[in-house]
Amino acid sequence: MPRVTVTRRVRFNAAHRVHNPELSEAENTRLFGKCNNPNWHGHNYTLDVSVEGDVDQKTGYVWDLSQLKKIVEREIVDIVDHKNFNLDVPFMKGIIPTSENIITAFWKILAPQVNPGKLSRLVLWETENNYVEYTGK
């Protein structure tokens, strides 16, 4: 049986401030620059969600992408879209909202949702030039 990876892309907008409350304002400014703006800043994020699995003989699918879209929208997009990661997103409470921390939080939420497939990769684009990817390792 062939193993295939399918990917669904979703988009959302969100704000954040990259700030470590354990550091001084000067150290935060030095480390995080513009991303430490006390009045927040936002991004038009793109999230690619990839699921790997065997091709089902009955449907020809690895995973129904319309179902994957519904899961990602319900579990992630509906919670973070047009929100502030620092203030409004419960699963980011107390976590510095870097793209690295955001994507690993997304993984914890989505991985259990895609059985019998396997979440194989997340890619979070913060800008058209900057992205992080995570494979659960």
Backbone bond lengths (Angstrom), bond angles and torsions (degrees), N, CA, C in turn:
res aa  C-N    CA-C-N  psi(-1)  N-CA   C-N-CA  omega(-1)  CA-C   N-CA-C  phi
1 M - - - 1.466 - - 1.537 108.62 -
2 P 1.322 118.47 126.31 1.468 119.98 -179.79 1.535 112.08 -70.26
3 R 1.335 115.30 139.71 1.465 121.72 172.72 1.523 107.08 -95.16
4 V 1.316 115.61 129.29 1.455 121.49 -176.15 1.526 108.17 -132.07
5 T 1.315 116.13 149.25 1.457 121.70 175.21 1.521 108.80 -110.96
6 V 1.338 116.31 130.41 1.464 122.27 175.32 1.521 108.36 -115.46
7 T 1.323 116.46 149.97 1.465 120.77 -175.56 1.515 110.62 -133.80
8 R 1.311 114.60 136.81 1.474 122.10 174.03 1.519 107.71 -116.03
9 R 1.328 117.26 134.93 1.465 122.85 178.55 1.523 108.17 -107.09
10 V 1.328 115.52 133.98 1.464 122.02 174.72 1.526 108.26 -130.66
11 R 1.300 115.09 159.54 1.469 120.41 -179.98 1.522 109.52 -130.66
12 F 1.328 114.25 147.82 1.461 120.84 175.26 1.519 108.61 -155.31
13 N 1.319 115.10 162.88 1.465 122.39 177.34 1.520 107.91 -116.53
14 A 1.326 116.34 138.37 1.460 119.62 178.46 1.520 109.76 -156.63
15 A 1.318 114.44 157.94 1.463 121.84 178.14 1.519 109.62 -111.77
16 H 1.328 114.50 161.08 1.457 119.91 173.86 1.520 109.84 -164.82
17 R 1.311 114.96 170.18 1.456 123.26 169.79 1.517 106.17 -132.61
18 V 1.317 116.53 122.17 1.456 120.24 176.82 1.523 106.10 -84.53
19 H 1.340 114.75 107.76 1.454 121.14 -171.11 1.521 109.11 -153.45
20 N 1.313 116.29 132.97 1.462 121.59 175.51 1.521 107.66 -107.20
21 P 1.336 118.54 110.46 1.463 120.95 -176.65 1.525 113.54 -64.39
22 E 1.310 118.22 -13.82 1.467 121.14 178.81 1.530 112.45 -81.92
23 L 1.340 116.39 -8.09 1.462 121.09 -179.53 1.519 110.27 -106.88
24 S 1.324 115.95 160.62 1.463 120.71 176.68 1.528 109.90 -70.16
25 E 1.330 115.13 162.82 1.470 119.43 176.80 1.527 110.03 -59.66
26 A 1.338 116.07 -41.25 1.465 119.80 -179.84 1.529 111.24 -62.84
27 E 1.329 117.32 -43.29 1.466 120.40 179.74 1.529 110.99 -66.44
28 N 1.328 117.46 -40.76 1.463 120.87 176.13 1.525 110.89 -60.67
29 T 1.312 116.97 -44.09 1.466 120.81 179.05 1.518 110.48 -63.33
30 R 1.338 116.77 -43.03 1.461 120.24 179.93 1.530 111.31 -63.74
31 L 1.332 117.02 -43.44 1.464 121.37 -176.93 1.527 113.50 -73.66
32 F 1.329 116.28 -42.88 1.461 119.91 -168.23 1.525 115.15 -110.26
33 G 1.329 117.98 -9.05 1.462 121.73 175.41 1.514 113.51 53.19
34 K 1.343 116.28 -132.18 1.472 121.58 -177.53 1.525 112.09 -59.82
35 C 1.305 116.84 -27.25 1.470 119.96 -178.55 1.521 112.39 -70.17
36 N 1.335 116.82 -9.51 1.465 121.76 178.90 1.523 111.73 -97.33
37 N 1.299 118.49 12.76 1.466 122.20 179.80 1.526 110.23 -50.75
38 P 1.343 118.15 121.27 1.470 120.09 -177.79 1.530 113.94 -63.04
39 N 1.319 116.84 -17.76 1.464 121.15 178.43 1.521 112.28 -99.56
40 W 1.344 116.82 17.70 1.453 123.45 174.68 1.527 111.70 74.78
41 H 1.286 115.84 170.53 1.461 124.14 170.31 1.518 106.92 -155.65
42 G 1.318 116.52 159.74 1.455 119.23 -173.91 1.513 113.64 -126.34
43 H 1.329 113.70 167.56 1.464 122.09 179.01 1.523 109.67 -138.74
44 N 1.313 114.87 153.04 1.451 122.87 167.35 1.522 105.56 -97.43
45 Y 1.317 116.19 93.70 1.467 122.20 -174.90 1.522 111.70 -80.73
46 T 1.323 114.96 150.31 1.453 122.89 169.21 1.521 106.90 -125.22
47 L 1.330 116.12 132.07 1.460 121.71 -179.74 1.522 108.95 -121.72
48 D 1.332 116.04 122.95 1.456 122.11 173.98 1.520 108.34 -102.55
49 V 1.328 116.20 125.09 1.463 122.66 -178.04 1.525 107.67 -115.25
50 S 1.334 116.11 117.55 1.468 121.08 -177.00 1.518 110.64 -112.89
51 V 1.334 114.60 133.51 1.464 122.85 179.28 1.520 108.03 -122.23
52 E 1.315 115.93 133.47 1.464 122.55 -179.91 1.514 109.32 -111.07
53 G 1.309 114.88 145.77 1.455 118.28 176.18 1.514 111.82 179.35
54 D 1.317 114.48 -178.64 1.454 120.76 175.77 1.523 109.32 -78.80
55 V 1.317 115.72 147.30 1.457 120.58 175.17 1.529 107.72 -74.69
56 D 1.333 115.38 122.30 1.462 120.84 179.60 1.531 109.45 -70.56
57 Q 1.325 117.06 128.55 1.468 120.92 -177.96 1.536 112.13 -65.34
58 K 1.312 116.16 -33.05 1.461 120.67 -177.59 1.529 112.14 -72.89
59 T 1.362 116.47 -44.27 1.467 119.85 -174.35 1.521 113.54 -102.35
60 G 1.336 116.88 -23.61 1.457 119.92 -173.09 1.516 112.69 80.41
61 Y 1.327 117.04 2.38 1.468 122.51 -179.73 1.525 111.29 -97.95
62 V 1.337 115.15 151.70 1.467 121.95 160.98 1.524 106.85 -82.78
63 W 1.306 114.20 -47.13 1.459 121.70 -179.20 1.519 105.97 -154.43
64 D 1.307 117.78 135.71 1.458 122.64 178.36 1.532 108.19 -68.06
65 L 1.339 116.66 111.31 1.461 120.36 -175.64 1.525 113.24 -64.25
66 S 1.315 118.12 -26.53 1.474 119.04 176.42 1.531 109.85 -69.36
67 Q 1.324 117.06 -34.63 1.471 120.32 175.49 1.529 110.98 -70.68
68 L 1.327 116.40 -39.27 1.462 120.02 177.19 1.522 110.16 -61.64
69 K 1.327 116.67 -42.95 1.468 120.78 177.15 1.526 110.79 -57.48
70 K 1.337 117.30 -45.65 1.471 120.57 -179.75 1.520 111.36 -61.19
71 I 1.321 117.35 -42.22 1.468 121.28 179.89 1.526 110.70 -64.15
72 V 1.327 116.36 -48.05 1.468 120.27 -177.86 1.523 110.19 -65.13
73 E 1.306 117.43 -40.22 1.468 119.02 178.03 1.524 111.34 -65.19
74 R 1.325 117.64 -44.24 1.463 121.54 -178.63 1.531 111.70 -67.00
75 E 1.317 116.89 -46.21 1.467 121.70 -171.76 1.527 114.13 -84.80
76 I 1.339 116.68 -25.61 1.470 120.22 -175.74 1.527 111.43 -122.29
77 V 1.321 117.11 -65.38 1.465 120.91 -169.70 1.524 111.71 -59.61
78 D 1.320 118.22 -46.43 1.464 120.32 -178.76 1.528 112.23 -61.92
79 I 1.310 117.46 -23.04 1.468 121.88 -178.28 1.522 111.92 -89.99
80 V 1.336 118.12 -34.66 1.463 120.33 -172.91 1.528 114.73 -105.32
81 D 1.328 118.67 -19.68 1.454 120.35 -174.28 1.526 111.61 -64.35
82 H 1.321 115.05 128.84 1.462 123.63 -178.50 1.535 111.82 58.39
83 K 1.327 114.84 34.66 1.469 121.12 178.29 1.527 108.99 -121.27
84 N 1.326 114.50 172.45 1.456 122.49 176.33 1.527 107.07 -107.35
85 F 1.335 117.34 118.42 1.460 120.58 -178.28 1.529 112.10 -57.93
86 N 1.325 117.99 -33.14 1.459 121.13 -178.89 1.527 112.63 -73.08
87 L 1.316 117.46 -32.67 1.460 121.07 -170.35 1.525 114.99 -110.97
88 D 1.322 117.33 -34.34 1.461 121.04 -165.92 1.521 115.98 -109.67
89 V 1.312 118.87 -8.76 1.460 121.64 -171.39 1.527 109.51 -109.37
90 P 1.333 117.05 105.30 1.467 120.12 -173.32 1.530 114.50 -56.04
91 F 1.324 118.66 -38.99 1.466 118.92 -176.48 1.533 113.03 -75.58
92 M 1.338 117.53 -3.98 1.467 120.79 175.67 1.523 112.47 -105.93
93 K 1.309 117.01 4.68 1.466 121.09 -178.47 1.531 110.27 -58.52
94 G 1.330 115.52 125.87 1.453 121.17 177.70 1.518 114.75 78.05
95 I 1.334 117.86 7.84 1.464 122.30 -178.56 1.528 108.06 -115.61
96 I 1.314 117.42 133.70 1.461 120.42 176.55 1.533 107.54 -66.08
97 P 1.339 117.79 120.01 1.471 119.84 -171.60 1.528 114.47 -82.00
98 T 1.336 115.32 60.27 1.458 119.87 169.80 1.522 107.95 -75.91
99 S 1.296 116.67 163.01 1.467 119.53 176.65 1.527 110.70 -59.72
100 E 1.334 116.74 -35.90 1.459 120.87 179.34 1.533 111.20 -61.83
101 N 1.325 116.68 -44.95 1.471 120.17 179.34 1.522 112.06 -71.83
102 I 1.319 117.09 -35.37 1.465 120.65 178.62 1.525 110.20 -63.77
103 I 1.332 117.36 -46.69 1.462 119.61 -175.79 1.530 111.69 -67.30
104 T 1.333 117.79 -35.65 1.468 118.18 178.38 1.530 110.76 -70.83
105 A 1.323 117.31 -32.10 1.470 120.10 174.74 1.525 110.17 -66.20
106 F 1.321 117.20 -42.13 1.471 121.00 176.94 1.520 110.73 -58.98
107 W 1.320 116.73 -42.28 1.471 121.49 -179.16 1.528 110.47 -58.62
108 K 1.329 116.26 -47.40 1.474 120.47 -178.51 1.530 111.13 -58.55
109 I 1.303 116.46 -33.52 1.463 121.16 -179.38 1.532 111.35 -78.22
110 L 1.321 116.76 -44.13 1.463 120.60 -171.89 1.522 114.63 -83.21
111 A 1.329 118.26 -34.52 1.470 120.71 -174.06 1.525 113.42 -52.22
112 P 1.340 119.67 -45.15 1.467 118.69 -179.54 1.532 114.25 -71.54
113 Q 1.327 116.89 -12.35 1.465 121.29 -173.72 1.527 114.00 -86.26
114 V 1.329 118.78 -11.24 1.465 119.52 -169.26 1.528 113.81 -109.55
115 N 1.299 118.64 26.43 1.467 121.11 175.21 1.526 109.66 -71.38
116 P 1.306 120.75 139.70 1.456 127.93 11.25 1.519 113.37 -88.04
117 G 1.341 119.19 -1.33 1.460 119.81 174.76 1.516 110.12 -71.87
118 K 1.311 116.02 -178.81 1.458 121.58 179.53 1.516 107.95 -130.42
119 L 1.341 116.01 124.23 1.452 119.64 173.79 1.529 106.76 -61.16
120 S 1.323 117.06 121.29 1.460 118.98 -174.11 1.522 113.75 -110.73
121 R 1.347 116.42 -23.41 1.462 117.89 -176.54 1.517 109.82 -166.52
122 L 1.328 115.03 138.33 1.457 122.08 169.03 1.522 107.55 -120.42
123 V 1.305 115.66 139.28 1.457 121.50 173.92 1.525 106.83 -128.02
124 L 1.341 115.76 123.48 1.460 120.77 179.65 1.521 108.08 -115.39
125 W 1.339 114.26 114.34 1.462 121.41 176.91 1.518 108.01 -91.34
126 E 1.338 116.08 119.71 1.458 120.98 176.43 1.528 110.40 -88.49
127 T 1.323 115.57 -36.67 1.458 123.06 173.96 1.522 106.59 -138.90
128 E 1.321 116.90 177.40 1.463 118.64 177.86 1.524 112.04 -68.75
129 N 1.335 117.04 -14.50 1.460 120.90 -179.20 1.524 114.46 -109.52
130 N 1.330 118.23 -13.49 1.457 121.45 -174.82 1.513 111.30 -124.81
131 Y 1.325 115.12 127.79 1.456 119.24 175.56 1.522 110.15 -147.61
132 V 1.332 114.87 160.16 1.450 121.72 172.60 1.526 106.80 -123.88
133 E 1.321 115.59 151.43 1.449 119.11 174.87 1.519 108.74 -132.75
134 Y 1.333 114.26 152.18 1.467 120.11 -176.17 1.524 108.35 -144.30
135 T 1.331 115.10 136.63 1.458 120.94 -179.42 1.529 112.24 -118.91
136 G 1.322 116.08 15.93 1.452 119.64 176.29 1.512 114.63 84.86
137 K 1.303 117.53 7.28 1.470 121.23 -177.85 1.497 111.40 -105.34
